[in-house]
Amino acid sequence: MRAVGLHEDVIAVTSRVFATGCVLVRSGGEAFVIDSPVFPDELEILPAIAAQAEFEVVGLLATHADWDHLLGRYAFPDAPLGAAESTAARLVNEPGRAQGKLRDFDDELYVSRPSPLSLPGPQRLDVPGYVDIGSETHELHPAHGHTVDGMAVWIPWARVLVAGDYLSPVEIPMLSPGGSVAAYLATLNRLEPLVEQAEWVVPGHGGPIDGTRALAILREDRAYLEGLPDAPLPLARRTKEQRRIHGENVKRI
């Protein structure tokens, strides 16, 4: 796991698996954790990272309901979870799905965890909307298309965008069940003005990238989606796994 300070109030953590992104953000005496790393040892060390940086974690946020973004309660079991209304609805409509996906992952990699994943009902957040922390305010923006649910979090005082599973430098746009090309393109259009202002963008997978690179990825992703089903893959994302994802995208459209 890698932890990088992007601002005096923002730490980006990148998991060893899937390069999953997690962000700790602070204002005043309070801090939120957005999404999560994946492996048990990464989750175990997350409170120490927060404590060392004097981030007093009072809550968790999830950009969407995919299992690998929901593990923050292992690190902070008493912290309430906040999520978009669409994400809260997905967790209700797909009971046990995140836990089942986590068990499948753990079984395949022989991973042991201290307990099953507990996901009590999240606090439902208005998106678009705002959530306060200390003396500052995050902006919450709808982010659908990869899945049927989701939000991106703009941290204006630090000029950091937490993008969820968008703008990845390692993964092409992925249309999961419930996602769509039209919704994905609409999300890219909403995020574009924020990316243009951003000092840093933290995608769901791939680690933090500067705003200039994120803007280039956004344009590549838009061209890829508009070109489906015959779109070429972006030059830096032509691995075997990305070709498999492309094949699944073509089936879904």
C-alpha positions as CSV (number, residue, x, y, z in Angstrom):
1,M,0.0,0.0,0.0
2,R,1.2,3.5,-0.8
3,A,0.1,6.7,1.0
4,V,0.8,10.1,-0.5
5,G,0.0,13.6,0.9
6,L,-1.8,15.6,-1.8
7,H,-2.5,18.6,0.4
8,E,-2.1,19.3,4.1
9,D,-5.7,18.1,4.5
10,V,-5.7,15.3,2.0
11,I,-3.9,11.9,2.0
12,A,-4.4,9.4,-0.9
13,V,-3.9,5.7,-0.2
14,T,-3.5,3.2,-3.0
15,S,-4.1,-0.5,-2.3
16,R,-1.8,-3.3,-3.6
17,V,-4.7,-5.0,-5.3
18,F,-6.6,-3.4,-8.2
19,A,-4.7,-0.2,-7.3
20,T,-7.9,0.8,-5.4
21,G,-8.0,4.4,-4.2
22,C,-8.9,5.6,-0.8
23,V,-8.8,9.2,0.4
24,L,-8.5,10.7,3.9
25,V,-9.7,14.3,4.1
26,R,-9.6,16.7,7.1
27,S,-11.0,20.0,8.1
28,G,-10.5,21.4,11.6
29,G,-10.7,18.5,14.1
30,E,-12.6,16.1,11.9
31,A,-11.8,13.8,9.0
32,F,-13.6,11.5,6.6
33,V,-12.4,8.4,4.8
34,I,-13.6,8.1,1.2
35,D,-13.7,4.5,-0.1
36,S,-11.1,1.9,1.1
37,P,-8.0,-0.2,0.5
38,V,-8.6,-3.9,0.2
39,F,-6.2,-6.2,2.0
40,P,-6.6,-6.7,5.8
41,D,-3.1,-5.5,6.6
42,E,-3.9,-2.3,4.7
43,L,-7.1,-1.7,6.5
44,E,-5.3,-2.4,9.8
45,I,-2.7,0.2,9.3
46,L,-5.2,2.9,8.0
47,P,-6.0,4.2,11.5
48,A,-2.3,4.5,12.3
49,I,-1.8,6.6,9.1
50,A,-4.7,8.8,10.2
51,A,-3.5,9.2,13.7
52,Q,0.1,10.0,12.7
53,A,-1.2,12.8,10.4
54,E,-3.6,14.0,13.2
55,F,-6.7,13.1,11.1
56,E,-9.6,12.3,13.6
57,V,-11.9,10.1,11.5
58,V,-15.5,10.8,12.3
59,G,-17.2,9.2,9.2
60,L,-16.9,7.2,6.0
61,L,-18.0,7.9,2.5
62,A,-18.4,5.4,-0.3
63,T,-18.4,6.6,-3.9
64,H,-20.5,3.6,-5.0
65,A,-21.6,0.1,-3.9
66,D,-18.9,-2.1,-5.4
67,W,-17.5,-4.3,-2.7
68,D,-13.9,-3.1,-3.0
69,H,-14.9,0.5,-2.0
70,L,-16.9,-0.5,1.1
71,L,-14.3,-1.9,3.4
72,G,-13.7,1.1,5.6
73,R,-15.6,-0.2,8.5
74,Y,-12.9,-2.8,9.1
75,A,-10.6,0.1,9.9
76,F,-13.1,2.3,11.6
77,P,-15.9,0.1,12.9
78,D,-17.7,2.9,14.8
79,A,-17.7,5.4,12.0
80,P,-21.0,6.0,10.2
81,L,-21.1,5.4,6.5
82,G,-22.5,8.0,4.1
83,A,-23.4,7.3,0.5
84,A,-25.6,8.7,-2.3
85,E,-29.3,7.8,-2.3
86,S,-28.6,5.7,-5.4
87,T,-25.9,3.7,-3.6
88,A,-28.0,3.2,-0.4
89,A,-30.8,1.9,-2.6
90,R,-28.4,-0.4,-4.4
91,L,-27.2,-1.9,-1.1
92,V,-30.8,-2.5,-0.1
93,N,-31.8,-4.0,-3.5
94,E,-28.7,-6.2,-3.6
95,P,-28.6,-7.6,-0.1
96,G,-25.4,-9.6,0.7
97,R,-24.0,-9.0,-2.8
98,A,-21.0,-7.0,-1.5
99,Q,-20.3,-9.5,1.2
100,G,-20.5,-12.4,-1.3
101,K,-18.1,-10.7,-3.7
102,L,-15.7,-10.1,-0.9
103,R,-15.9,-13.8,0.2
104,D,-15.2,-14.9,-3.4
105,F,-12.2,-12.6,-3.6
106,D,-10.9,-13.8,-0.2
107,D,-11.4,-17.5,-1.1
108,E,-9.5,-17.1,-4.4
109,L,-6.5,-15.4,-2.7
110,Y,-6.6,-17.3,0.6
111,V,-7.2,-14.1,2.5
112,S,-8.4,-14.2,6.1
113,R,-10.4,-11.4,7.8
114,P,-11.2,-10.8,11.4
115,S,-15.0,-10.9,10.8
116,P,-17.6,-10.8,8.1
117,L,-18.2,-7.4,6.5
118,S,-20.8,-5.4,8.4
119,L,-22.8,-2.9,6.3
120,P,-25.5,-1.3,8.4
121,G,-27.8,1.1,6.5
122,P,-25.7,4.1,5.3
123,Q,-26.7,7.7,5.8
124,R,-28.4,8.7,2.6
125,L,-26.8,11.8,1.1
126,D,-28.4,14.2,-1.4
127,V,-26.5,14.1,-4.6
128,P,-26.0,16.6,-6.1
129,G,-25.4,18.2,-2.8
130,Y,-23.0,19.0,0.0
131,V,-21.6,17.5,3.1
132,D,-19.8,19.5,5.8
133,I,-16.6,18.6,7.6
134,G,-15.2,20.9,10.2
135,S,-15.4,24.4,8.8
136,E,-15.3,23.2,5.1
137,T,-17.8,21.7,2.7
138,H,-17.4,18.9,0.2
139,E,-19.4,19.0,-3.1
140,L,-21.1,15.7,-4.1
141,H,-21.7,15.1,-7.8
142,P,-23.7,12.3,-9.5
143,A,-21.5,9.7,-11.1
144,H,-23.5,7.0,-12.9
145,G,-22.6,5.0,-15.9
146,H,-20.0,2.6,-14.6
147,T,-22.7,1.3,-12.4
148,V,-26.3,2.4,-11.8
149,D,-25.2,4.4,-8.7
150,G,-22.5,6.6,-7.4
151,M,-21.1,10.0,-6.6
152,A,-17.8,11.9,-7.1
153,V,-16.5,14.1,-4.3
154,W,-15.0,17.5,-5.0
155,I,-12.8,18.9,-2.2
156,P,-12.7,22.6,-3.2
157,W,-10.3,24.0,-0.7
158,A,-7.6,21.4,-1.7
159,R,-8.6,21.2,-5.4
160,V,-8.8,17.4,-5.2
161,L,-11.5,15.4,-7.0
162,V,-12.3,11.9,-5.7
163,A,-13.7,10.4,-8.9
164,G,-14.9,7.0,-8.0
165,D,-14.5,4.4,-10.8
166,Y,-13.8,7.1,-13.5
167,L,-10.7,8.6,-15.1
168,S,-8.5,5.7,-14.3
169,P,-5.0,5.6,-15.8
170,V,-5.0,1.8,-15.7
171,E,-8.5,0.8,-16.6
172,I,-10.7,1.6,-19.6
173,P,-14.3,2.7,-18.9
174,M,-16.1,-0.4,-17.6
175,L,-19.9,-0.8,-18.1
176,S,-21.0,-2.9,-15.2
177,P,-24.6,-4.3,-14.9
178,G,-26.8,-1.2,-14.6
179,G,-24.3,1.1,-16.3
180,S,-24.7,2.6,-19.7
181,V,-22.7,4.6,-22.3
182,A,-25.1,7.5,-22.1
183,A,-24.9,7.8,-18.3
184,Y,-21.1,7.4,-18.4
185,L,-20.7,10.2,-21.0
186,A,-23.0,12.4,-18.9
187,T,-20.8,11.8,-15.9
188,L,-17.7,12.7,-17.8
189,N,-19.4,15.9,-18.9
190,R,-20.3,16.8,-15.3
191,L,-16.8,16.0,-14.1
192,E,-14.9,17.9,-16.8
193,P,-15.2,21.4,-15.3
194,L,-14.0,20.0,-11.9
195,V,-11.1,18.2,-13.6
196,E,-10.1,21.5,-15.3
197,Q,-9.8,23.1,-11.8
198,A,-8.2,20.1,-10.0
199,E,-4.7,20.0,-8.7
200,W,-5.2,16.2,-8.2
201,V,-7.7,13.6,-9.2
202,V,-8.0,10.3,-7.3
203,P,-9.7,7.7,-9.4
204,G,-11.1,4.5,-8.0
205,H,-8.2,2.5,-9.5
206,G,-4.7,3.6,-10.5
207,G,-3.5,6.0,-7.9
208,P,-3.6,9.9,-7.8
209,I,-2.9,11.8,-11.0
210,D,-2.5,15.5,-11.7
211,G,-5.3,17.4,-13.3
212,T,-3.6,17.7,-16.7
213,R,-3.3,14.0,-17.0
214,A,-6.8,13.4,-15.8
215,L,-8.2,15.8,-18.4
216,A,-6.3,13.8,-21.1
217,I,-7.8,10.5,-19.8
218,L,-11.3,12.0,-19.7
219,R,-11.0,12.9,-23.4
220,E,-9.6,9.5,-24.2
221,D,-12.5,7.8,-22.3
222,R,-15.1,10.0,-24.1
223,A,-13.6,9.1,-27.5
224,Y,-13.6,5.4,-26.5
225,L,-17.2,5.4,-25.4
226,E,-18.4,7.4,-28.4
227,G,-16.6,4.9,-30.7
228,L,-18.2,1.7,-29.3
229,P,-18.5,-1.0,-30.4
230,D,-15.5,-0.5,-32.7
231,A,-13.5,1.9,-30.6
232,P,-9.8,1.2,-30.3
233,L,-8.5,1.0,-26.7
234,P,-6.5,4.0,-25.4
235,L,-2.9,3.5,-26.1
236,A,-1.7,3.1,-22.5
237,R,-4.5,0.8,-21.6
238,R,-4.3,-2.1,-24.0
239,T,-3.5,-5.0,-21.7
240,K,-5.1,-8.4,-21.9
241,E,-7.4,-7.5,-19.0
242,Q,-8.5,-4.3,-20.7
243,R,-9.3,-6.2,-23.9
244,R,-11.4,-8.5,-21.8
245,I,-13.3,-5.5,-20.3
246,H,-13.8,-4.1,-23.8
247,G,-15.3,-7.4,-24.9
248,E,-17.8,-7.2,-21.9
249,N,-18.6,-3.6,-22.8
250,V,-19.4,-4.6,-26.4
251,K,-21.8,-7.3,-25.1
252,R,-23.6,-4.9,-22.8
253,I,-24.3,-2.3,-25.4
